[in-house]
């Protein structure tokens, strides 16, 4: 398939692919086994300017958009979703600043984010606030010229590794969802510490920790936009980033197909390579068709987002939902095609299958995505009446 | 500091097939790459620039299409590139190549260090580095695996040997060749690739670098390839350790056993 990518988009794809092949594939099994953050790979991505992809040129970035980010994320995900999660979480953490930050916020933080000098993380989820983002209990109280943060964020990607954190906290509990606000908190601020590193099923190269705020005082100026904007900022951030999770799904699915077909061509049973059996051929055909459909949807939605469309919630939810359900199905089938070998750690598909699972869960479970899609459909019909 | 890197465009030998009838390489349709050892030279130059400041210039001699190798160097972060290209350079052996390179380096002006890969993977001679240094009248050190320190006009580096390494001190400017143990080459950057895409590579002819045409290309090449054969493998070696007196006794005994003394 030709997606009519521009010369620059092809350049971005080739560069991300080169990093994936040369720097990620040789170490992915070790990173997975040891639960080890890929610092060297982050450095290589920084040197290649990939952290600046979606940052405007005036702040030292390349001024590209969703589609370019999706292309890079897809290539990295073919090799390792743990690595691509560590990379893409930067975009997630940066969107609140990019979309709603003041010029001063942007000048302070974006140049370092663009060069990869400082990593970023986004902190919304808490023990009692997962799919129900309204359950946030972390508070921020204005005292003079400072906000004082108290509470604990859970399962935060890039926790401990990032230098810059965009945090959602409650400034006025009486207002419910309208009482939440978004803040920038820097690592090293007194009262801001990290909990234990989680031991996960997949994406083990990525760091996932608690963020603990205990009378953590930050300058008043670190409030993003206005008090009460927290949930809108969080939702718009997720709308912007969701397509990227879809791209992760496309990448890991394609990575698994590439491994499965390579193996199947060599694996001989009943005196012939198993690719000569229709049972295997049909599985491979279905896997590739689903993945191509997911890629088409992800690229289309990314282009829609990049066109400046106002409401992208439904489209980005569909891209995330379809591509990540596809990833789970395709990686599971890749293990099946490879049989016993696929189940062993000597081959990368068992890891891909474990990694794919998180894509159906994080940045909004696929059940929540269905809610978003259905509610938007119903709203549209209601409006038409 | 000003660092000059010597690069060579070579066929990607991992893609080359051999014509079984003539025993020669089939080069048609084989992609060209920067000689892999030169990639380590470029990386080391970029690291030295990051540490000490200054600029990196990549220089190559070759046909017009060798400009592609220089563009790749720019994508990796090299500041300036120069291609030496002239019909009279064609058919050059290592001597004539070194002559052209040394003339190009003279035109580039002042420099602190020249880095090249230990050899090119197509010819495997490892001669252009030392010959160029000799023509420029500067010190040469081969097989550098680590640059320990550069201070003023002095450099301390580790030279890889069959057993372990030597620590070598040299005055600067000097020419060194590097081995793959020295670093891990980076991948290009997006900004570098974009810069490379629109770059017009500076090309110098024989006249531009004041080269005597009789010393260039085939005319200036004393090398005659008479026959090509694989080298005979080295004999078994044994390294003696321990007490010096015992070592000497062992040597004497072994020589006697073989009736050599």
Interface residues (C-beta under 8 A of the other chain):
Chain A: X7 X8 X11 X12 X15 X18 X19 X22 X23 X44 X47 X48 X49 X50 X52 X53 X62
Chain B: X186 X187 X188 X189 X190 X191 X192 X193 X194 X197
